[in-house]
């Protein structure tokens, strides 16, 4: 297949692009290489991908419609894997307009380019944050997801709605994947696995928000990649799938597990719960299991150990 991967220089995008290349697909990656975190790390991801003759890269901002036109005019894509986005709940509260431009307008630009150039399949990254502060667990795709509590969550809900609209109007096969707290080697430095690992190694305090009883369904990157490939290979007229580990871990358990792996106690700075944070995320993955055999295989402690090993070798 000839596949466009947006956000190809990022954490999830670079892993997905690598897996596509390894199975023989041709991949065109786009990214803005913005400074949300160190652009040199993103460039290092691209350098690894560029070792393959089947990978090419263009620096493109998909929130600018005009930048997409030459890309789509010069390529006949079989599928768009839309992973590029402004990520993060708390930063979206500070700058909601940026999140609207990138995640909403940018997605609409992608869909319009697909419509105009006859591209028939998109697999797009949504988020568990669309469920808001839902108390019914585990979260199922059939549950209401109409009460987001951050601009980031609202932008991902909008992505799903636009995908549905274009599937309905133009027959584009659209699959939206609700990712649940993805972590692993090369992970983003603004997320808890990276922040806490760095803090413990360097003897700096961890910022602990709330009592530590909040829970997240941490999902290892290899399992997410397997789910993305399964969705690419199982196109639907329109579908939404949870991709999670189906095993929520409390913040207290997370810190204790990390201390055990590193062999050093964390210094804790206590803070109140932050606006936009939810109490729990917990994926029901039955639909993905039934439709394309999704089966998360990495227990949290094992995945965290592999992340710490990567951090020790690459960032310490």
VOGUTOR-314611 format. One record per residue (C-alpha): residue in one letter; x, y, z. Coordinates in pm, whole numbers, padded with zeros to 5 digits, always signed. Example, Ala and Ser with C-alpha at 12.3 -4.5 7.8 and 13.67 -1.06 7.14 Angstrom:
A+01230-00450+00780 S+01367-00106+00714 
END
This chain:
X+00000+00000+00000 X+00097+00363-00055 X+00025+00532+00278 X+00040+00889+00404 X+00130+00918+00773 X+00070+01258+00933 X+00277+01333+01241 X+00538+01087+01115 X+00820+01242+01316 X+00637+01206+01646 X+00616+00928+01901 X+00328+00720+01768 X+00372+00829+01407 X+00734+00719+01384 X+00656+00380+01537 X+00362+00325+01299 X+00567+00433+00997 X+00844+00192+01098 X+00599-00098+01121 X+00445-00014+00782 X+00789-00005+00619 X+00888-00333+00781 X+00590-00507+00625 X+00662-00364+00280 X+00436-00060+00248 X+00550+00264+00088 X+00519+00556+00332 X+00511+00930+00283 X+00548+01110+00614 X+00456+01470+00689 X+00520+01674+01002 X+00579+02036+01101 X+00871+01949+01332 X+00734+02207+01576 X+00890+02280+01914 X+00621+02125+02135 X+00920+01916+02238 X+01278+01896+02112 X+01267+01905+01728 X+01607+01732+01720 X+01443+01421+01866 X+01182+01431+01593 X+01453+01470+01331 X+01628+01165+01477 X+01307+00968+01424 X+01300+01081+01061 X+01665+00990+01013 X+01589+00633+01122 X+01289+00613+00889 X+01487+00757+00599 X+01716+00454+00606 X+01436+00283+00409 X+01409+00348+00035 X+01032+00319+00075 X+01007+00626+00300 X+00996+00990+00197 X+00928+01300+00406 X+00784+01645+00346 X+00772+01922+00602 X+00407+02022+00579 X+00162+02193+00812 X-00172+02028+00741 X-00357+02307+00921 X-00268+02516+00613 X-00486+02383+00331 X-00262+02510+00050 X+00034+02306+00175 X-00156+01980+00120 X-00252+02035-00243 X+00084+01950-00407 X+00123+01648-00180 X-00209+01494-00283 X-00171+01599-00646 X+00162+01416-00674 X+00064+01096-00491 X-00209+00835-00520 X-00256+00730-00161 X-00438+00409-00068 X-00483+00525+00291 X-00416+00823+00516 X-00305+00741+00871 X-00380+01069+01047 X-00175+01075+01367 X-00056+01435+01359 X-00212+01661+01624 X-00153+01905+01903 X-00147+01675+02206 X-00201+01734+02575 X-00499+01821+02793 X-00346+02094+03009 X-00175+02289+02727 X-00504+02292+02536 X-00664+02488+02820 X-00392+02752+02785 X-00418+02782+02405 X-00748+02638+02278 X-00734+02823+01945 X-00413+02646+01848 X-00577+02310+01920 X-00880+02404+01713 X-00662+02508+01420 X-00443+02198+01422 X-00679+01923+01535 X-01009+02042+01388 X-00926+02262+01090 X-00629+02040+01011 X-00842+01726+01006 X-01098+01896+00785 X-00818+01997+00547 X-00702+01636+00526 X-01053+01510+00457 X-01112+01774+00189 X-00787+01683+00017 X-00891+01318+00026 X-01230+01400-00122 X-01084+01611-00401 X-00821+01353-00495 X-01024+01035-00455 X-00847+00885-00152 X-01088+00635-00003 X-00955+00537+00342 X-00850+00720+00658 X-00744+00583+00995 X-00742+00873+01240 X-00616+00910+01596 X-00881+01006+01848 X-00842+00985+02225 X-00988+00833+02539 X-01032+01192+02657 X-01355+01216+02452 X-01528+01013+02726 X-01483+01298+02975 X-01546+01217+03340 X-01761+00915+03268 X-01816+00696+03574 X-01937+00383+03395 X-01639+00154+03332 X-01495+00012+03122 X-01552+00271+02849 X-01730+00128+02546 X-01752+00286+02202 X-02131+00279+02234 X-02120+00498+02547 X-02210+00867+02511 X-01905+01083+02447 X-02068+01423+02439 X-01922+01589+02748 X-01550+01659+02692 X-01383+01857+02970 X-01086+02004+02783 X-01034+02175+02446 X-00809+01883+02347 X-01088+01635+02414 X-01338+01852+02227 X-01102+01871+01928 X-01077+01492+01913 X-01454+01456+01932 X-01476+01701+01641 X-01230+01485+01446 X-01460+01185+01489 X-01764+01383+01380 X-01596+01513+01065 X-01478+01164+00979 X-01834+01040+01013 X-01964+01324+00798 X-01720+01251+00515 X-01790+00879+00537 X-02162+00951+00504 X-02140+01211+00228 X-01853+01082+00016 X-01811+00713+00097 X-01467+00756+00254 X-01390+00456+00474 X-01311+00622+00807 X-01187+00456+01124 X-01126+00656+01441 X-00904+00502+01708 X-00943+00617+02067 X-00593+00580+02211 X-00558+00524+02586 X-00243+00683+02740 X+00021+00551+02503 X+00374+00508+02642 X+00697+00331+02554 X+01045+00388+02405 X+01081+00726+02235 X+00778+00845+02433 X+00681+01210+02461 X+00869+01406+02730 X+00551+01579+02853 X+00388+01254+02967 X+00409+01095+03311 X+00632+00795+03223 X+00901+01028+03089 X+00857+01307+03346 X+00859+01073+03645 X+01148+00863+03517 X+01356+01174+03457 X+01269+01314+03799 X+01366+00997+03988 X+01694+00953+03800 X+01794+01317+03854 X+01673+01345+04214 X+01410+01606+04136 X+01056+01600+04277 X+00759+01449+04100 X+00450+01663+04071 X+00171+01444+04206 X-00176+01577+04131 X-00452+01466+04367 X-00448+01172+04607 X-00294+00929+04361 X-00613+00729+04320 X-00678+00849+03964 X-00628+00567+03716 X-00507+00550+03358 X-00522+00265+03109 X-00155+00283+03009 X-00108+00116+02669 X+00233+00013+02536 X+00331+00152+02197 X+00375-00192+02033 X+00014-00279+02115 X-00108+00053+01974 X+00089-00002+01653 X-00063-00349+01612 X-00407-00193+01652 X-00338+00077+01393 X-00221-00181+01140 X-00524-00396+01214 X-00753-00100+01145 X-00573-00020+00818 X-00620-00378+00703 X-00988-00391+00807 X-01153-00088+00646 X-01509-00005+00748 X-01762+00245+00611 X-01724+00418+00950 X-01603+00278+01280 X-01471+00385+01619 X-01245+00159+01824 X-01089+00180+02167 X-00721+00086+02171 X-00622+00039+02533 X-00465-00215+02765 X-00792-00290+02950 X-00603-00266+03281 X-00617+00073+03459 X-00326+00159+03688 X-00355+00410+03972 X-00107+00696+03999 X+00015+00555+04331 X+00074+00212+04175 X+00247+00375+03879 X+00493+00561+04103 X+00560+00252+04316 X+00625+00038+04008 X+00864+00296+03866 X+01050+00324+04199 X+01093-00054+04203 X+01225-00066+03844 X+01473+00219+03896 X+01564+00113+04250 X+01521+00459+04393 X+01243+00637+04582 X+01067+00932+04428 X+01056+01276+04587 X+00691+01385+04585 X+00554+01738+04556 X+00180+01731+04621 X-00061+01936+04409 X-00442+01949+04377 X-00619+01787+04083 X-00584+01992+03766 X-00867+02126+03549 X-00935+01895+03257 X-00797+01582+03425 X-01033+01285+03446 X-01063+01035+03732 X-01018+00718+03526 X-00967+00585+03176 X-01049+00220+03113 X-01089+00069+02766 X-01335-00198+02666 X-01150-00341+02365 X-01406-00606+02268 X-01499-00438+01940 X-01137-00418+01820 X-01077-00777+01932 X-01376-00903+01736 X-01317-00697+01419 X-00940-00726+01369 X-00797-00938+01648 X-00660-00658+01864 X-00502-00810+02175 X-00283-00597+02402 X+00009-00816+02507 X+00230-00593+02723 X+00167-00583+03100 X+00223-00239+03249 X+00526-00332+03460 X+00696-00494+03159 X+00624-00197+02933 X+00748+00048+03195 X+01065-00155+03241 X+01129-00139+02866 X+01069+00237+02869 X+01314+00287+03158 X+01577+00082+02974 X+01532+00303+02667 X+01551+00618+02878 X+01868+00503+03052 X+02036+00431+02717 X+01911+00732+02521 X+01830+01021+02751 X+02010+00982+03083 
END
